[in-house]
Amino acid sequence: SEFNPEIVRDSSDLMQILSSAIGKVNQFTTVKLTGTIDKPKLSIIPAVFESIREIKKEVKVPLIADIHFQAHLAELSVANGIDGLRLNPGNIGRESDWERLAPLCRDRDIPIRVGVNSGSVAREYRNKYPVGRAMVENALHYMRILEKKSFYKIKISLKASSLWETVEAYRLMAKK
């Protein structure tokens, strides 16, 4: 459905609109992964991300895009005025994607949250370190990629299935 600011009466209306947009993005991602893309489904994507501008007119809090697997969707979010990005190196792992996003976000003053989950730590760290340290090293790797592009508005999120491993990861990160 098209975004219409007049129909946004409360947060449930906004959630309906966001849910519709998310459904369209998920439909695209599923279609893309199965390899059965056709032009009508591809044409949905720009409209979904263009709606970010309209949604921002209606909300008083920062609008954050939580992007998985498709770095170009982060680029579309940035181009359409998103206030922040949440990215996980476990599913957007190509360094070239991060290198491309850094100047786009830097030039628009958009922070990037680097979120590392214990289940998606890169094999090179998982095989070398205990869980907490592996998450820290993985996060630091992507933080350094961003910093090499003079991007410093970085948030780090570390999450393990074990509370104790999560606490240990944050303790280690605090020492860095």
Buried (B, 14 or more C-beta within 10 A) or exposed (E): EEBEEEEBEEEEEBEEBBEBBEEBBEBBBEBBEEEEEEEEBEEBBEEBBBBBEBBBEEEEEEBBBBBBEBBEBBBBBBBBBBBBBBBBBBBBBEEEBBBBBBEBBBEEEBBBBBBBBBEBBBEEBBEEBEBBBBBBBBBBBBBEBBEEBEBEBBEBBBBBEEEEBBEBBBEBBEEE
